[in-house]
Amino acid sequence: MYLSDMLEDVQFVVDAEGNKKAVQIDFSLWEAILSFIEKHEEDAGEELLNIPGLAEAIEQSRQRMKSRI
């Protein structure tokens, strides 16, 4: 499956003027993104993890996934 196929179900949250403010994705896609980041974390470096809120979201997801085991 190509990235473009996976991103077909991305939904945008917009404000009253129609400006994109947030993105909603299927949880299975989020898990795939986390897996990709974990596999390529060294290559991604600080640049990717400096995206506001991403590091926290990743850690929260890791904790939820661990609690399921």
N, CA, C and O atoms as a Tinker XYZ file with bonds, in Angstrom:
   276  protein
     1  N      0.847000   -1.187000    0.000000    73     2
     2  CA     0.000000    0.000000    0.000000    64     1     3
     3  C      0.885000    1.240000    0.000000    63     2     4     5
     4  O      1.882000    1.314000    0.719000    81     3
     5  N      0.503000    2.200000   -0.813000    73     3     6
     6  CA     1.247000    3.444000   -0.910000    64     5     7
     7  C      0.751000    4.451000    0.119000    63     6     8     9
     8  O     -0.385000    4.377000    0.587000    81     7
     9  N      1.625000    5.391000    0.460000    73     7    10
    10  CA     1.260000    6.435000    1.410000    64     9    11
    11  C      0.026000    7.191000    0.942000    63    10    12    13
    12  O     -0.850000    7.505000    1.748000    81    11
    13  N     -0.052000    7.485000   -0.343000    73    11    14
    14  CA    -1.210000    8.224000   -0.863000    64    13    15
    15  C     -2.510000    7.453000   -0.616000    63    14    16    17
    16  O     -3.549000    8.062000   -0.359000    81    15
    17  N     -2.460000    6.118000   -0.693000    73    15    18
    18  CA    -3.645000    5.302000   -0.406000    64    17    19
    19  C     -4.033000    5.407000    1.063000    63    18    20    21
    20  O     -5.212000    5.521000    1.400000    81    19
    21  N     -3.022000    5.366000    1.938000    73    19    22
    22  CA    -3.294000    5.419000    3.376000    64    21    23
    23  C     -3.861000    6.770000    3.789000    63    22    24    25
    24  O     -4.640000    6.855000    4.739000    81    23
    25  N     -3.478000    7.813000    3.089000    73    23    26
    26  CA    -3.903000    9.158000    3.477000    64    25    27
    27  C     -5.245000    9.567000    2.895000    63    26    28    29
    28  O     -5.702000   10.683000    3.140000    81    27
    29  N     -5.882000    8.698000    2.137000    73    27    30
    30  CA    -7.186000    9.026000    1.551000    64    29    31
    31  C     -8.245000    9.297000    2.610000    63    30    32    33
    32  O     -9.168000   10.077000    2.377000    81    31
    33  N     -8.122000    8.663000    3.766000    73    31    34
    34  CA    -9.129000    8.807000    4.812000    64    33    35
    35  C     -8.814000    9.905000    5.823000    63    34    36    37
    36  O     -9.487000   10.015000    6.848000    81    35
    37  N     -7.797000   10.716000    5.543000    73    35    38
    38  CA    -7.469000   11.824000    6.441000    64    37    39
    39  C     -8.602000   12.834000    6.391000    63    38    40    41
    40  O     -9.102000   13.175000    5.319000    81    39
    41  N     -9.000000   13.307000    7.566000    73    39    42
    42  CA   -10.052000   14.319000    7.657000    64    41    43
    43  C     -9.461000   15.579000    8.281000    63    42    44    45
    44  O     -8.638000   15.512000    9.194000    81    43
    45  N     -9.894000   16.715000    7.774000    73    43    46
    46  CA    -9.402000   17.979000    8.294000    64    45    47
    47  C    -10.480000   18.649000    9.135000    63    46    48    49
    48  O    -11.663000   18.623000    8.796000    81    47
    49  N    -10.049000   19.242000   10.228000    73    47    50
    50  CA   -10.930000   20.062000   11.060000    64    49    51
    51  C    -10.671000   21.499000   10.625000    63    50    52    53
    52  O     -9.529000   21.958000   10.600000    81    51
    53  N    -11.739000   22.194000   10.285000    73    51    54
    54  CA   -11.598000   23.564000    9.802000    64    53    55
    55  C    -12.341000   24.535000   10.713000    63    54    56    57
    56  O    -13.293000   24.165000   11.400000    81    55
    57  N    -11.885000   25.783000   10.702000    73    55    58
    58  CA   -12.577000   26.802000   11.483000    64    57    59
    59  C    -13.732000   27.371000   10.657000    63    58    60    61
    60  O    -14.002000   26.897000    9.554000    81    59
    61  N    -14.402000   28.374000   11.188000    73    59    62
    62  CA   -15.576000   28.955000   10.534000    64    61    63
    63  C    -15.253000   29.541000    9.157000    63    62    64    65
    64  O    -16.124000   29.619000    8.291000    81    63
    65  N    -13.996000   29.952000    8.960000    73    63    66
    66  CA   -13.590000   30.518000    7.676000    64    65    67
    67  C    -13.084000   29.452000    6.701000    63    66    68    69
    68  O    -12.706000   29.776000    5.576000    81    67
    69  N    -13.074000   28.195000    7.121000    73    67    70
    70  CA   -12.617000   27.121000    6.249000    64    69    71
    71  C    -11.125000   26.854000    6.290000    63    70    72    73
    72  O    -10.611000   26.090000    5.473000    81    71
    73  N    -10.416000   27.477000    7.237000    73    71    74
    74  CA    -8.979000   27.254000    7.378000    64    73    75
    75  C     -8.721000   25.942000    8.108000    63    74    76    77
    76  O     -9.321000   25.673000    9.148000    81    75
    77  N     -7.825000   25.130000    7.559000    73    75    78
    78  CA    -7.483000   23.859000    8.199000    64    77    79
    79  C     -6.791000   24.127000    9.528000    63    78    80    81
    80  O     -5.841000   24.906000    9.600000    81    79
    81  N     -7.279000   23.472000   10.581000    73    79    82
    82  CA    -6.741000   23.675000   11.925000    64    81    83
    83  C     -6.187000   22.393000   12.540000    63    82    84    85
    84  O     -5.317000   22.453000   13.408000    81    83
    85  N     -6.674000   21.247000   12.108000    73    83    86
    86  CA    -6.232000   19.978000   12.685000    64    85    87
    87  C     -6.513000   18.862000   11.689000    63    86    88    89
    88  O     -7.222000   19.045000   10.699000    81    87
    89  N     -5.940000   17.707000   11.980000    73    87    90
    90  CA    -6.118000   16.532000   11.125000    64    89    91
    91  C     -6.592000   15.380000   11.993000    63    90    92    93
    92  O     -6.103000   15.187000   13.106000    81    91
    93  N     -7.541000   14.621000   11.481000    73    91    94
    94  CA    -7.996000   13.405000   12.150000    64    93    95
    95  C     -7.663000   12.235000   11.236000    63    94    96    97
    96  O     -7.918000   12.273000   10.032000    81    95
    97  N     -7.085000   11.186000   11.837000    73    95    98
    98  CA    -6.757000    9.996000   11.064000    64    97    99
    99  C     -7.269000    8.764000   11.784000    63    98   100   101
   100  O     -7.486000    8.783000   12.995000    81    99
   101  N     -7.457000    7.706000   11.039000    73    99   102
   102  CA    -7.873000    6.436000   11.596000    64   101   103
   103  C     -6.796000    5.941000   12.560000    63   102   104   105
   104  O     -5.606000    6.146000   12.318000    81   103
   105  N     -7.203000    5.296000   13.645000    73   103   106
   106  CA    -6.244000    4.852000   14.649000    64   105   107
   107  C     -5.248000    3.854000   14.072000    63   106   108   109
   108  O     -4.082000    3.862000   14.466000    81   107
   109  N     -5.675000    3.000000   13.154000    73   107   110
   110  CA    -4.743000    2.037000   12.562000    64   109   111
   111  C     -3.661000    2.757000   11.751000    63   110   112   113
   112  O     -2.517000    2.304000   11.714000    81   111
   113  N     -4.010000    3.870000   11.103000    73   111   114
   114  CA    -3.012000    4.661000   10.391000    64   113   115
   115  C     -2.051000    5.302000   11.383000    63   114   116   117
   116  O     -0.847000    5.351000   11.134000    81   115
   117  N     -2.565000    5.790000   12.495000    73   115   118
   118  CA    -1.724000    6.376000   13.535000    64   117   119
   119  C     -0.722000    5.340000   14.042000    63   118   120   121
   120  O      0.455000    5.654000   14.221000    81   119
   121  N     -1.178000    4.116000   14.272000    73   119   122
   122  CA    -0.271000    3.060000   14.728000    64   121   123
   123  C      0.791000    2.762000   13.672000    63   122   124   125
   124  O      1.944000    2.504000   14.016000    81   123
   125  N      0.418000    2.795000   12.398000    73   123   126
   126  CA     1.385000    2.570000   11.324000    64   125   127
   127  C      2.419000    3.695000   11.292000    63   126   128   129
   128  O      3.605000    3.449000   11.067000    81   127
   129  N      1.968000    4.916000   11.515000    73   127   130
   130  CA     2.883000    6.061000   11.563000    64   129   131
   131  C      3.840000    5.904000   12.725000    63   130   132   133
   132  O      5.040000    6.132000   12.575000    81   131
   133  N      3.323000    5.516000   13.890000    73   131   134
   134  CA     4.184000    5.305000   15.053000    64   133   135
   135  C      5.222000    4.241000   14.772000    63   134   136   137
   136  O      6.398000    4.413000   15.092000    81   135
   137  N      4.795000    3.151000   14.180000    73   135   138
   138  CA     5.710000    2.067000   13.852000    64   137   139
   139  C      6.805000    2.558000   12.903000    63   138   140   141
   140  O      7.980000    2.242000   13.090000    81   139
   141  N      6.421000    3.321000   11.896000    73   139   142
   142  CA     7.384000    3.864000   10.946000    64   141   143
   143  C      8.383000    4.773000   11.659000    63   142   144   145
   144  O      9.588000    4.685000   11.425000    81   143
   145  N      7.883000    5.633000   12.518000    73   143   146
   146  CA     8.757000    6.561000   13.244000    64   145   147
   147  C      9.723000    5.788000   14.124000    63   146   148   149
   148  O     10.912000    6.105000   14.170000    81   147
   149  N      9.223000    4.776000   14.825000    73   147   150
   150  CA    10.095000    3.993000   15.691000    64   149   151
   151  C     11.191000    3.298000   14.887000    63   150   152   153
   152  O     12.338000    3.241000   15.329000    81   151
   153  N     10.852000    2.772000   13.719000    73   151   154
   154  CA    11.839000    2.084000   12.882000    64   153   155
   155  C     12.863000    3.052000   12.292000    63   154   156   157
   156  O     14.006000    2.674000   12.035000    81   155
   157  N     12.446000    4.304000   12.078000    73   155   158
   158  CA    13.315000    5.277000   11.420000    64   157   159
   159  C     13.677000    6.447000   12.333000    63   158   160   161
   160  O     14.093000    7.510000   11.871000    81   159
   161  N     13.512000    6.230000   13.629000    73   159   162
   162  CA    13.713000    7.324000   14.584000    64   161   163
   163  C     15.100000    7.941000   14.475000    63   162   164   165
   164  O     15.241000    9.163000   14.511000    81   163
   165  N     16.127000    7.103000   14.341000    73   163   166
   166  CA    17.482000    7.633000   14.246000    64   165   167
   167  C     17.654000    8.479000   12.993000    63   166   168   169
   168  O     18.328000    9.508000   13.025000    81   167
   169  N     17.045000    8.047000   11.884000    73   167   170
   170  CA    17.149000    8.803000   10.637000    64   169   171
   171  C     16.353000   10.099000   10.708000    63   170   172   173
   172  O     16.756000   11.117000   10.145000    81   171
   173  N     15.222000   10.056000   11.403000    73   171   174
   174  CA    14.354000   11.232000   11.475000    64   173   175
   175  C     14.998000   12.333000   12.303000    63   174   176   177
   176  O     14.865000   13.520000   12.006000    81   175
   177  N     15.696000   11.910000   13.342000    73   175   178
   178  CA    16.391000   12.871000   14.177000    64   177   179
   179  C     15.451000   13.824000   14.886000    63   178   180   181
   180  O     14.247000   13.591000   14.994000    81   179
   181  N     16.036000   14.891000   15.357000    73   179   182
   182  CA    15.298000   15.884000   16.131000    64   181   183
   183  C     14.292000   16.652000   15.283000    63   182   184   185
   184  O     13.292000   17.147000   15.804000    81   183
   185  N     14.544000   16.754000   14.002000    73   183   186
   186  CA    13.676000   17.544000   13.126000    64   185   187
   187  C     12.222000   17.093000   13.214000    63   186   188   189
   188  O     11.324000   17.918000   13.380000    81   187
   189  N     11.989000   15.792000   13.103000    73   187   190
   190  CA    10.628000   15.262000   13.143000    64   189   191
   191  C     10.039000   15.361000   14.537000    63   190   192   193
   192  O      8.875000   15.727000   14.700000    81   191
   193  N     10.837000   15.037000   15.539000    73   191   194
   194  CA    10.313000   15.019000   16.905000    64   193   195
   195  C     10.105000   16.412000   17.483000    63   194   196   197
   196  O      9.528000   16.551000   18.562000    81   195
   197  N     10.562000   17.434000   16.791000    73   195   198
   198  CA    10.345000   18.804000   17.246000    64   197   199
   199  C      9.018000   19.383000   16.785000    63   198   200   201
   200  O      8.699000   20.528000   17.107000    81   199
   201  N      8.241000   18.612000   16.036000    73   199   202
   202  CA     6.912000   19.075000   15.639000    64   201   203
   203  C      6.077000   19.206000   16.904000    63   202   204   205
   204  O      5.967000   18.244000   17.663000    81   203
   205  N      5.486000   20.368000   17.150000    73   203   206
   206  CA     4.757000   20.598000   18.396000    64   205   207
   207  C      3.711000   19.516000   18.677000    63   206   208   209
   208  O      2.838000   19.243000   17.852000    81   207
   209  N      3.821000   18.915000   19.849000    73   207   210
   210  CA     2.843000   17.928000   20.299000    64   209   211
   211  C      3.087000   16.513000   19.809000    63   210   212   213
   212  O      2.487000   15.578000   20.338000    81   211
   213  N      3.946000   16.320000   18.818000    73   211   214
   214  CA     4.139000   14.981000   18.258000    64   213   215
   215  C      4.802000   14.042000   19.252000    63   214   216   217
   216  O      4.352000   12.909000   19.424000    81   215
   217  N      5.859000   14.490000   19.905000    73   215   218
   218  CA     6.554000   13.628000   20.859000    64   217   219
   219  C      5.610000   13.189000   21.978000    63   218   220   221
   220  O      5.631000   12.027000   22.382000    81   219
   221  N      4.784000   14.108000   22.480000    73   219   222
   222  CA     3.842000   13.775000   23.542000    64   221   223
   223  C      2.787000   12.790000   23.053000    63   222   224   225
   224  O      2.426000   11.852000   23.765000    81   223
   225  N      2.299000   13.004000   21.848000    73   223   226
   226  CA     1.291000   12.097000   21.289000    64   225   227
   227  C      1.864000   10.708000   21.086000    63   226   228   229
   228  O      1.183000    9.712000   21.329000    81   227
   229  N      3.099000   10.634000   20.647000    73   227   230
   230  CA     3.753000    9.335000   20.468000    64   229   231
   231  C      3.883000    8.629000   21.806000    63   230   232   233
   232  O      3.574000    7.442000   21.917000    81   231
   233  N      4.330000    9.338000   22.806000    73   231   234
   234  CA     4.500000    8.720000   24.131000    64   233   235
   235  C      3.161000    8.261000   24.710000    63   234   236   237
   236  O      3.087000    7.180000   25.293000    81   235
   237  N      2.111000    9.057000   24.562000    73   235   238
   238  CA     0.794000    8.655000   25.049000    64   237   239
   239  C      0.316000    7.397000   24.328000    63   238   240   241
   240  O     -0.264000    6.504000   24.944000    81   239
   241  N      0.559000    7.333000   23.037000    73   239   242
   242  CA     0.162000    6.152000   22.265000    64   241   243
   243  C      0.945000    4.933000   22.706000    63   242   244   245
   244  O      0.380000    3.848000   22.837000    81   243
   245  N      2.238000    5.097000   22.936000    73   243   246
   246  CA     3.066000    3.973000   23.421000    64   245   247
   247  C      2.517000    3.443000   24.739000    63   246   248   249
   248  O      2.432000    2.231000   24.942000    81   247
   249  N      2.146000    4.352000   25.628000    73   247   250
   250  CA     1.621000    3.934000   26.930000    64   249   251
   251  C      0.311000    3.179000   26.769000    63   250   252   253
   252  O      0.101000    2.161000   27.428000    81   251
   253  N     -0.583000    3.668000   25.894000    73   251   254
   254  CA    -1.844000    2.978000   25.653000    64   253   255
   255  C     -1.612000    1.595000   25.064000    63   254   256   257
   256  O     -2.280000    0.631000   25.440000    81   255
   257  N     -0.662000    1.502000   24.140000    73   255   258
   258  CA    -0.377000    0.220000   23.499000    64   257   259
   259  C      0.201000   -0.769000   24.518000    63   258   260   261
   260  O     -0.137000   -1.952000   24.490000    81   259
   261  N      1.063000   -0.295000   25.411000    73   259   262
   262  CA     1.638000   -1.156000   26.456000    64   261   263
   263  C      0.565000   -1.647000   27.406000    63   262   264   265
   264  O      0.621000   -2.782000   27.879000    81   263
   265  N     -0.415000   -0.798000   27.690000    73   263   266
   266  CA    -1.476000   -1.191000   28.642000    64   265   267
   267  C     -2.388000   -2.259000   28.070000    63   266   268   269
   268  O     -3.083000   -2.942000   28.822000    81   267
   269  N     -2.399000   -2.415000   26.760000    73   267   270
   270  CA    -3.223000   -3.436000   26.110000    64   269   271
   271  C     -2.588000   -4.829000   26.181000    63   270   272   273
   272  O     -3.272000   -5.844000   26.049000    81   271
   273  N     -1.297000   -4.857000   26.387000    73   271   274
   274  CA    -0.574000   -6.138000   26.369000    64   273   275
   275  C     -0.780000   -6.906000   27.650000    63   274   276
   276  O     -0.245000   -8.004000   27.805000    81   275
